[in-house]
């Protein structure tokens, strides 16, 4: 806006408002004689003649006028007698009359007065430029100090009237806070007929102004709600110059100041908003107003534009920051706020993990999360008052006001007993199960301690302990990271292998497929939990190598089974992280082509749906996989975000009910109803339903009665190596045939 000038109309509008706000009277040292409509009417002419000008000049000088200025052109001749009459008057008063010079036919030459007064007039009268530069939309005008002409530099009317010598092409703004209405005026016809108060012009300069409508030189005065002859521009310009040469610092200085004000607020948070706004108001509002009193002009619109953009942007970022630091489901502060903190604290950090949080949230109405969180917070604060509790998923984190670890352990045990009695939300009793992790290493920043406390809570879940305390001296974390370095070697030397768990089709009572599950048998530590090394592989972006290995083995096994007469499907877990890898479809196609297996025999189970975003990139990936002939399955349905929304959203042909619901159907009626509802809902959407976690004959019979399609679980078979799986399939088929 500053460079291109797009903001000039707004700039002039603001400048006019400032002039209007400090309007004041002129010094009345110049009298304007107007060639008005009454003058032309009484003369019966369309314009005054040079002879009329001569008569008027005699009257003015006889009345004691000092100098006389004409704000009109004298480039054209009148009658011979009128021109001689005017020359006689000019000769009688040499150097006391100034005649206007206009652009004429050279208007395209910029600051050039091409239409000079006649040569015989210039012998006794000085030429003055009456050029005016009109701003965009005629909202304002600027005047020049001098103009070039055929006879060299000539002063502008305003500069000559003010006694200022400046031969530059610079422009300046007249101070239109000087009221045009306060300027003393006379009618041309009255002066010419000697019908005026001579004391009004005695000792003063006189400005002759074309004011009749037909002369087309009447304009709106900027900042003032009046119209006046163009000569008033020059008169106000002259009075401006008498008070001092105006200085114009343009747009860059305010722009730079605003940028400095904005820069001082960056990175300091919302606390500086008041100071930023105060600074911007001072720079953009008060400063230009004050500077006007000292004849200093600045352009503030570019600065205002960048200030508005910056303030709006800062506000939006603040809102994003607030949103990022608030859990949308519960309304509690987000754990991310603690992760971003570099502060130290001498208070014990506690992380409480609700083990069945996802199942609860997925089983009730959408607003249950806020109610559940409120009840959990209320119970935490029973003995740990006024603590600020942060929330993320099933984790609740807080800095305890209890200083002693022993007292805190007892407090958490008491909390566990309270929660064991159940929590009522919306009239429904909810059973909760939780584990806690604590971190008391006060020399580390909170951003680091949060991860430790949450990791300790996960460890408590794995070890089935109520409370687990993080200890940096333990080498478990370092050993977990070292797993990553040996993972590739473990795959190559056979430590990592694939187990197969059969999937039984209930309608035909036959094995129709298997799920391929990765296993790692470490030579020193024995079997390593898949949850552990897969989590580490995902964290360090090494999951692709494991997935390639499992898919390759599963496809190879499917082809091998086909040779033995068993046409089974193979299911492989795919991490949500890998769905953002554009090379995934190519990798799978390459493996299928290598072994010669049809794509529809491979089922990709989408795991960790709570981390699966709905970006167009992810959705397009799922579409590409389905279009290539592969089948998708929604794993762990009923937990996290793998609920109705995902069933509708993902282009999956299969739904796997999470084993936590299936395994507890015998003893819990609500889980039984939930499983039945999922089966009916999935069938209504033409999805195949798989129930995992089938561990008893009773559960199998219940699922058969519910018309579940497929089942898998320990009752059918544990995950086993391929040779054992082949023996199982062969033996079961033999039993069915026998």
N, C-alpha and C positions, 0 to 999 in steps of 0.2 A: 504493500500500500504506500510505503514511503517512496520507493523508487519509481513506481508507475504513476503515482498521483491519484490513484483510485479513491483515496480518502479525502480529496480536497473539498468536495461539497460538504461533507460532515464537518471538516475542519472549519470551514467558513461559517457553518451554522453555529458551532460552539463559540467561535470568535465573536460573532454577532451577539450571542447571548451575553458574553462577558461585557461587551461594549454597552449593551442595553442596561445591564445591572449597575453600571457606574456612570450613567448619563449625567453630564454637567454642561453649564453654559459656555459659550465661546467668550473670548476676551474682548470682542466687539471693537477691535481695532481696524477692521476692514468692513466697508459698507458695500453691499451688493445692489447694483442698479439693474433692474430686471426689464428686459425687452419683452414685456408680457402681452397677453392677448388684448388688454385695454389699449396698450400703445399702438398696436397694429390697427385696431378698430378705429381709433381716433385719427390715425394718419391715413386710413383708407388704403392701406398697402399690405402686401404679403410679407414685407421685410423692411427694415430700416435702410436708409441710404447712407453713403459716406458723408453726404451733406448733413444728414441728421446727426451723425456721430460728431461732426465738427461743431455743430451748435451745442450739443450736449457737453463736449469737452470745454468749450468756453465758459459755460455755466458752472461746471465743476471747479475749474481753476479759479474762476472769479469768486467762488464760495470758499476757497482756501484748501481744496483737496491737495494731498501731497503728490501721489502718483496714481495713474489710472491704468488698469489692466483689462484687456479685452479677451474674453474666453471664446473667441470665434475667429474664423479665418478671414484674412484680408488678401487672399491670393488672386482674387478676380477684380477686374476693374469695374467701376461704376461709370456714371456719366462724367464727361471731361470736367464740367463745372464743379460737380460734387468732389471729384478726386483732388482738384486744385484747391478747393475750399478746405479739405481735410489736411492737405500738405501745408497750407498756410498756418493752420492751428498747431500742427506738429512742429513746424519750424519755430513758432513762437514759444514753445515749451519743449525744447530738445531734451531727450533723455528722461522724460517724465511720463511717457506713454509706452506701453508694451502691447504688441499685437500678437495674436495667436497664430501658431504654425501647426498645421494638421498633417496627417499622413498623405492625404491626396491620393494620386494614382499609384503611389509607391507603398501602398498599405502592406504589400507582401514582404517588404524589406525589414520587418521587425521594428526596432526602435529608431525609426528614420522619419524625420519631418520633411516630407517632400513638397508640401504646399506652403511655401514661405510667403510672408507679406510682400506686396509689390516693392520693387527696388526703390522707387521714389519715396515710399513710406519708410523704408528701412534707413534712409539717410538721417532721420530725426527720431525714429521710434525703434526700440529694440524688439527683436523677435523672441517669443517664448513658446516652448513646446506645450501643447495642450493634449498630448497623447495620454490615453487611459487604457490600462490593460484590464479587461473584464475577466473575472475568474469563472470557472465552470458553473453553469446554471444561473449566471449573473447574481450570485449570492454575495459577491464582494468585488472590490476593485483594488488595483495597485497603481501607483504612480512612479514615474521615473524622475531621477535627479536632473538628467539632461538627455538630449537626443542629438543624433547626428543629422546633418543637413547638407545642402549644397554649399553653404557658406561656412561649414565646420560645425563644431559643437555649439549648441545653443542651450541655455538653461530651461528647465521646465518652469511653468507658470508658478507652481507652488514653491520651488526652490528660490526663484527670483523674488517672489513676494516675501519669503522668509529671510532673504539675504544670505542664503547658503550657497556655497560654491562646491560643486561635486561633479566632475566630468565623467563619472562612470556610467555604465549601463544598468547599474543596480536598480532594483525596484524596492519600494517600501509601502507599507500599509498606512493610509491615513488613520488617525485615531478617531474612529466614528463614535466614540463616547462623547465627543463634542457635539452638542445639539445643533442641528441645522436650523431648527425653529428659532433659536436664540440669536441668530445672525441678523443685524439691522439691515433692512432693505428699503429701497425706494423704487418707484416706477419710472422707467425711462422717459415716458411722455411728460411726467411732472418735472423732471430735471430739465428737459429740453425747453419747456415753457417757463422755466424759472418759478415753478409753483411748488417749492419744497422748503423745508427748514434747513437753512444753510449750515447751521451749527452741527448737524448730523455728519457732515463730511469734512468739516474744518480740521486740518491736521491729520487726516486719516487717508489710508489708501482706499481706492475705489475699484471694484471689480464689476465689469460690465458682463451680464449673463443673458444669453438667449433663453427666454423663459416661455415664449408663446408655444402653444400646442403645435402649431404648424411648422415650427422650427425643429421639431423632433429632437430636442435635447433635454428632455425631462426624464429623470431616473429615480428609482427607489434608492433611498439612502440606507446602506447596510446598518443593521442594528437599530434602525429607527423606523417607526411606523408612518413615514411620510415620504412624499416624492418631492424632488427639487431639481432645478437645472444642474447640468453637469458641472457648471462652474463651482458649485458647492464642494465637489470632490477636491478641487484645487485649493479652495479656501481652507477647508479642514486639513488638507495636506500641508498647507503653509503653516497653519497654527501648530500642527504636530511637529514640524521641523524647528519652529521657534523654540520649542521646549526641549529640544535635543534630537540628535540624529538617531532614528530607530535602529535597533539591531535585531536581525533575524537569524536565529540559530537552527532553523529548520526542524526536521523530525528526528535526526539521529541522536541528539543529546538526550531528549526524553526517553527515547527507545532504549538507550544504553542504561539510563538510570533505572528504568523498569526491569530490565534484565538483571541488574545487580540486586534489586529488591527481591526478585523471584529466586535468584541463585542463593540468597541468604536463607531462604526457606526450604531449599531442597535437602532431603535426607534428615530433616529434624522433626518430622512427624506433624501432627495436627496442632501441636502446642503453639506454633508460630502463625497460625492463620490470622489471629487478631492483628499481629504486627504487620503481616503481609498486606492485609486489607488497609490498615492505617497508612502504610507507606504508599500503596497504590493510589489511595484517595488523595494523599498529599501531592504526589507527583502529577497526577492527571487532572486534579480539580483545583486545589488551592494554589499550586505553584504558578500555572499560567495566569491566573487571576492577579496574583501579586506582581508577577513580572510585567504585566501590562502597565502598571503604574510607573515602571522605570523605562518604558519604551522598548521592552524586550519581547520579541515575538517568538513563539515556539509552536511546532505542530505536534499535537498529542494523539491524533487518531491512530497512527501506526503503533504507538506505545500502548494505547488503549486496547487495540485489537489483540496484540500479543499478550497483554495482561489478562484480558477476558479468556483467551484460549488457555493460558497457563492456570488461571484460577479455576476454571471449569474442569480442566484436566486434573489438577491437584485434588479437587473435590471428588471427582470420579475415582481417582486412585485411592483416596481416603476411604470412599465407600467400598471399593474392592478390598482394601486392606481390612476394613471392619468385617466385611463379609467373610474374608479368608480367615479371620480370627474368631469367627462365630460358627458353631455347628448349626447347620440349617435345620436339622431334624429336632434337636433338643432345645436350641436357643442358648445353650451354655457356651462359654468361651472355648474355642478350638485348641487342641493340643499344639497346633501349629504356632500359636502365639508363644508358647513356651519354647518350642524348637527354635524360634527366631531370636530368643533372648540370650544375650551374652553375659547376663548378670550372674553373680555368685550369690548363694544363699546358704545360711547356716541351719536351714530347716530340712528335715527328712522328706524326701520326695517319695510319694506313694502312688503306685499304679494298680488299679483294681480292674481285673478283666472278668466280665460276665461271660461265662462259658456258653450259655445258650441264648445269647443276646440276638444273634441273627435269626434263630428260629422263632423267638418271641415277636420280633419286629415283622417278620415275614408272615406271621400267622394272624395278625390283628389289623385293625383299621390303620390308616396312614398316620393319624395323629397320636397313636399310642406311644411313640418314641418320646415325645415331649413329656407326657404324663409319667411314663416309666422313669425317665431321667430325673424328673422332679421328686419322685418317691425315693429313688436311690440317694439323691443329694440330701434329702431330709433325714434319712437314716445315718448317713455319714456324719452329718453335723450334730447328731445327738450328743456325741462325746468329743467332737473335734469342731467346736463352734467357729463360725465366721470364716471358715476357709473358702478360698476361691477354687472351684472345681472345674477342671477342663475336661472336655469330652471328645472322643473320636471313636466311632464304631462302638465296639463293646468295651472300650477302655475309658475309665474315669481316673484322672490324674490330679493330685493336689499336693501342695506343700503343707505338711502337717504342723499344727501348732504344738504337738506333743514332742518334747525334746528327747525323751529317753526311748531307745529302741525297744527295751523290755516293755515299757508302758504302752508303746505303740502296738507291739505284738498282742498284748492283752486286749487292747482296744479293738483290733481287727478281729480277734476271736469273738469278742462280744458282738461286734457287728455281724459276724457270720451267724451267730445264734439268732440274732434278731431277724435277719433276712431269711433264715431257714424256715421261719414260720410263714413265709410267703408274703407277697405284696399284692395289694388289691388296686387294680387300675380299671376305672370305668365299671366298677361292680363285678369285675372278674378277678379271681384269685390266680396269681402267677407265681410259679415256683422258680426261684433263682439259684444259680450255682456260680460261685466266683472264687478266684484265686488272686493273690496280691503279690506284687513285687515292690521292693523298696530300695532306694539308693541313698546312702548317707555320706557320700564322698563330697564334702563341702568345698573342697579346693578346685572342683571342676565346674565349668559354667553349666547353667541349666540346660542349654541346648544339647550338651553331651549327656547330662544325667537323665534326661527324658528317655533317650533310647535305652539306657541301662535299666531304668526302672521298668519299662515296658518289656524288655527282654527278660528281666527277672520274673515278671508276671507270666510270660509264656513258659518259662522254665518251671514255674510252680504248677502250671497246668500239666506239663509233660510228666513231672514227677509226682503229680497228685498231692501236692503240699498246699496248705492254706496260704503260707507266706514264704517267699524266697527272697533272700537278701543278696543284692548284687555285690560281688567282691572282685575288684579289678585284679587281685593277686591270683585268682583262678585263671587257668590257662585255657578254659573251654572255648572262649571267644576266639583266641588266637588260633586254637586248633581247628575251629570251624573254618576260619579263613584259609588255613593251610590246606583244607580239603580241596579248595578250588585249584590249587597248583597241581594236585595229584589226580584230579578228575580225568583229564585226558589220558593219562597213563593207565588209570584204572580201567577205562573203557577198552584200551588197546590190549591189556594183558588178561582180560576176562574177569576182573573183579566185579565189574558192572555187568549185569545180565538181565534178562526179561523173564518175568513170571507171567503165567496165563491163568486167569480165573474164568471158568466156564459160565455161559449165560444160557439158562434153561428156558425154552419156550413152553409155557404152561398148557396151551391148547393142544399141542402135539406131543408134549412130554418128551422132547428131544433137545439135545444140545445144538443150538443154532449159531453160536458165536462165542467169542471170548474177549476179555479185556486184557490188553497188554500192559503190565505194570513193571516199572523199572525197579531193580534191586541192586544194592551194593554190599558185597561181603568183603570188609576190610581185613587184610591178613593179620593185623594186630588188634584192632578194636572190634572185630566181628561185624555182624550186620549193622549197617548205619541206616537210621530212619530216612525214608525218602523225603518226608517233610523237611528234614534238616538240610540235606544236600541240594534238594531242588530249590528250596528257598534261597540258599547261598548262590546257586547258579543263576537264579533270576536276578538277584541283587547285583551281581557282577556281569550280567548280560552274557551268560554262557549256556543258557537253556537250549539254544539251537542245536548244539552238539549232542546233548542228551536226547532231544526229540528226534533228530535224524537217526540216531542209533536205534531207538525204540521202534520207529516206523519201519526202518529197514528190516529189523528182525521180525516184526509182526507180519509184514508183507511176505517175507521169505517163508515164514511158518504157514501162512495161509495157502501159499502155492504148494508147499510140502504136504499139507493136509489134503489138498485137492488130489494129489497123486495117490493118496491113500483112500480116496473116495468120500471125503468129507468136505462139502462146500459150505464153509463157515465164514461169518463176518468177523472182522477184527476191529476192536475199539481202542483208540489211542488218545490219551489226554493231551490237549494242546493248551499251553499257557496263554493267557490273554496278552501277555507281553509279546509273544511270538506273532500274534495276529496283526501287529503293527509292522511286521517285517515283510516288505514287498517281495522277498525271495521265497516265501513259504510255498505258494502254489507250484513254483518251478521245482523246488526241492522234492515235493511229494510226487509230482508228475514224473520226475526223473527216476525215483525209486520204483514207482509202479511200472514204468516202462522197462526198467532193468530186469525185473522179475516176471513181468508179463501178467500182472493182476488187474482185473477190471476195477475202476474207481469205486463202483457202488458196493464193493466188498469191504471198503475201508470207512469206518465211522470215526469222526473226530469229535471227542468229548470236550466241550468248552468249559474249562475249569476257572475258578477264581472270578466268577462273574461279578463280584463286588468291585473288581478293579477294571472291568471291561467298560470303557467309555463308549459313547454313542457317536463318536466323530464319524464323518462321512468316510474317512479313510478306513476305519475298522469295519463299518457296514459294507463298504465296497469289497473288502477282503472276504467277508463271509459270503457275499454274493458270488464272487469269483470261485470260491471253493465249491459252492453248491452247483454252479454252472458247469464246473469241470467234471461233475458226476459223483463227487464225494457226498457223504451224508454227515449231517451234524447232529449232535446230541447235547442237550442241556444237562450238565452234571450238577449234582448236589442240589436238586430242585427243592425249594422250600426254605433254604438258608440264604443269608445275605440278601443280595439283590436278585437272586435267581428265583423270581416269583412270577406272578401273572404277567407283569410287564414284559419280562424277558421271553416268556412263552409266546406272547403276541409278536414281539419285536424280532427275535432271531429266526432266520429261515431254517429251523431245525425240524427233523422228522422224528426225533426221539426225545423222551424226557426221562431222566433218572431221578427217582425219589431218594432223597438223602437217607442214609442208613440210620441216622439218629431217630428218625420217626418210625422207620420200619421195625427196628429191633425192639422198640418199646411199645409196640401195638398191643401186645398181650396184656400188659399191666396198666396201660393208660388209654382211657376211652377217647380223650381229646386227640391223641396221636392217631388212633384208629380212624376217627372221623376225618381227620386231616388227610390221611393217605387215601381214603375212599373218595374224598372231594377232589384230590389231585387227579386220580385215575379218571373220574367222570369228566372233569374239565378237559384233560388232555385228549380223551377220546372224542369229545365234542369238537375239538380242533384238529381231528385226524392225526394225532400224534401217537406213536408207539410208546408204551409206558414200561420202564424197567425199574424194578424195586431191588435195591442193593441192601446188604445187611441181613439177609434171610439166614437165621441161625437155628431155627427150630421147625419141626414139622407143623406145629400149630400155626406159626406165622405163614408158612407155605400154604396151608389149607385156607387160611383167611384171605390171602391174596388171590388164590384160585377162585374163591367165592366172589371176590370183587371184580373178577375178569381182568386182572392184571395180565399184560402180555408176556413179559420176560422177567426172570428173577436171577439174582446171583448172590452168593454169600457162602459162609462157612458150611451151612447145612448141605449145600450142593457140592462145593469143593473150595478149599483154600487156593490162593494163587500158587501155582506149582511150575517147575521147569517144563520145557516143551515135551520132553520124553515122558514125564509123568502125566502131562495133559493128554498126550496121544494115547497112552495106556488107559487113562480114565475114559476118554471118548470111545475107544474100542470096546472096553469092558462094558460100558453102559449100553452101547448099541447091541452087544451080544446078549445082554440081559433082556433088552426090549424084544429082540428077535426070538430068544428062547421062551 
